[in-house]
Amino acid sequence: MLFTDRPLRLGTRGSPLALAQARLTVQALCAAHGWAQDAIEIVTVQTSGDRIQDRALAEIGGKALWTKELDRALVAGEIDFSVHSMKDVETVRPEAFRIAAMLPRADVRDKLVGVEHFDALPANPLVGTSSPRRAAQVKRLRPDATITLFRGNVATRLAKLAAGDVHATLLAAAGLDRLDQSAVGTTIPIDMMLPAPSQGAVGIEALADNAPVLEALAAINDSDTHDAVMAERAVLRGLGGTCHSPIAALALVEGDALFLRAEIISPDGTETVREEARLARGDEAMAQTIGRTLLDRASPALRTLFEA
């Protein structure tokens, strides 16, 4: 144990999916270090993103709404480390924090829920999502679709679908799998819908100067996931993307290299700019260059989505 007088405290959001990811983190740490389950206490922290459900994230502060309360708890010493869905973590983090570990990545794909495939949607369908990427990709596949804001946890969104609020929605396969709901929805091929950067990855963060905790977390870091996700996040840095920006990226490990694909899409789905490249693991500069190249090749209208 790192602390003899108390358990380590793991901070997490209180949603069912966040708690499932926290439990996976506890299991991994206990298995790696031979700790008893009570060596780690899960501490739930309500975030602004959980409280505000009627507006898109981009309108109310972006991805920091998922992290700032957990960051405050870390700085205040109320928790020792925190767990996040990596796709919800801002591209540029304060230097006080360190992404110390990532769990092995789950299924990166999206699922279509409500119908079996896009062609099965009725004419002029109503599709619920809060993701600009998913919205743009749906419009690319079904230009007649109308997108409506769909926020809330998985159960909330499935309930809205069941109530007939929309014809279909999209959810991450990884989240459904972690909630033991893998039978829900139809998996969408990556070639049809490239996923969000970092989708399916769980990250664990601690204070950058907390060496004992960082050392403990290093034991559960999955290097393949870490290298792929950091490359995808570097693409975001190259783009200067925000929650307004329809961006997709996926890095696949190929031995000592990564095969990286990325795309940006206009909100109406009519313009897609794609890049792909092989790069060395850890070559975040090259990944950033891919992001900048996407912007260079985009129309002026698409580029405006990435301007501060």
Protein Blocks (a to p, Z undefined) as FASTA:
>chain_A
ZZlkbccdddddfbfklmmmmmmmmmmmmmmnopafklpccdddddfklmpmkbcfklnn
pjmlmmmmmmmmmmnopafbdcddfklpcfbdcfkbccfbdcddddfbdcdehiabfklp
cehiacddfbfklmmmmmmmmmmbccdddeddfklmmmmmmnopambdcddfklmmmnop
amgojdddfklmccdehihiacddddfklmklmmmmmmmpcfklmmmmmmmmmmmmmnop
afklccddddddehjaccdddddddfklpaccdddddddehilmlmmmmmmmmmmmpcfk
lmmmmgZZ
